[in-house]
Amino acid sequence: IGAAGGYLGGKLPFGDMFKGVNPADATSTATLVKLPAGKVRLMNRLSYIGFSALGASRTLDLGWQAYTDDNGDAVAADPNGLDDGVDVSSAGSVIPGGTVGTHETKLFESQAGVVIDAQINDGTIPAAATLMGHLVYVVD
């Protein structure tokens, strides 16, 4: 809804994530999607991640790799900047975002795009593990 109460039109691009992961050591990352360059707002509450049972005590962090912002400044990687400590010990799904009221969206301003990663903690990534879903974003 626009400022005058009317509806605004537009497209919401979906960044499709992979449908599987490779076995790996604890704290290994899996690249989910690369957001395009420019001003990109990730719509966490419209996004979805599903997962197979990854094993006892496993948790998932969702974050980004280091990138260069639109001013040419380096932005540090934040492996749990979007969500932290999601329980993935049994199969399930999550809408990323952490605390309601503070993490519904995340604005990235980059020169060459931003890579979004998942990190599995507290154990290895099993050979039959699966992550699937999508990340929804708006490009300014």
N, C-alpha and C positions, 0 to 999 in steps of 0.2 A: 504494500500500500504506500503510495507516494505521500509527500508532505501535504498535498491538498486533498487527501482522502481517496484519490483515484488509484487505479491499479497500474503498475509498471510492467512492461513486457520484457522478456529477455530469455537467455538460455543458461542453463546450469550444466556446465561440462562435468562429466563423470570421469575420474581417473580410475580405470579398472586396474585392480591389483592382480597379481599372479594367483594361480590356483594351487600352488604347492610350494614347498620349500625344500632345500637340500639339508641333509643331516649336517650338524655342525656342533662345535663346542659351546659351552655356556657363554653368554654375553655376546655371541655372534649376532650380526644383524642381517636382516633380509630387506632388500629394497622393495618397497611397495609401489611407488609411483614417483615420477618427476613432474612437478608442477611447472607450468611455463614461466618464462621471464616476464617481468613487469610487476604490476600490483595485482596480487592474487589473494583472495580471501577464501580460506578453507572453511567450509560450512560443516562443522563437526556433527551437529545434531541431525544432519541429513545423510551422514556417512555411516558405514557399516563394516564391521570386521567379524567374520565367522572363523572358527578354529576347531580343529580336532582336539582330542585329549592329548596334551603334550607331556603329561607325566606329573607325578607327585611333586608338589611344592613349586611348580613352574609358574613364573609370572611373565607378562608381556609389557614392555614399554614402547611407546609410540612417540617418535620425534623426528628431527631433521639433521641432515649432514651440514657441515660448514658451507657457507655460501658468501657471495659478495652482494651487498645491498645496492640499491639504485644510486647511491652516492659514491660507490667505489670502496666502501668500508667493509672489512671482514666481519662476518657474523659467525660466532662460534657454534659448533655443533651442540645440539641439546637432545640427547637420546631419549629423554622422557618429557620433552616440552609440550607434547599434546595429550599424553595420558601416561600414567605411572602405576605399575604394580597390578595390572589386570590379571586376575586368577585364570590361568589357562590349564589347570591340572586336569579338568574334565572338559568335554566338548561343550561349546556354547557360542555366544556372540556378544558383541559389545558395540555401543554407539560411543565413539571416542569423545572425550571432553572433560573428564574429571569433575570439578566442582560446578554445579549449576549456578548461573549468574556471573561467572567469570570466564568460562572457557567455551562458549557456544560457537565462536568463530576465532580465527587466527589470521591476521593480515601478514603476508610476506611481500616484501618489495625487493626484487632481485634483478641483477643484470642478466643472469644466464639460467634462471630457474632454481628450484629447490627440490632436493631429493628427500622423500619421506621414507623413513625406515622403521621396521619393527625389530626389537631386541628381545630375545628370550633369555630370561635370567634363571639362576638357581638350578641349572642342569643343562644337559645337551639337548639339541633339537633332534627328536627321534626320526628315523628313516622314513616312516609313513606319515609324518606330520603334514597338515594342510592348513593354510591360511587362505581366505578368499574374501572378496567383498569389493567395496568401492569407496572412493573419497570424492566428495562433491565440492566444487570450488566455483567462484565467480571471478572473472577477469575484468579489471577496470579498464 
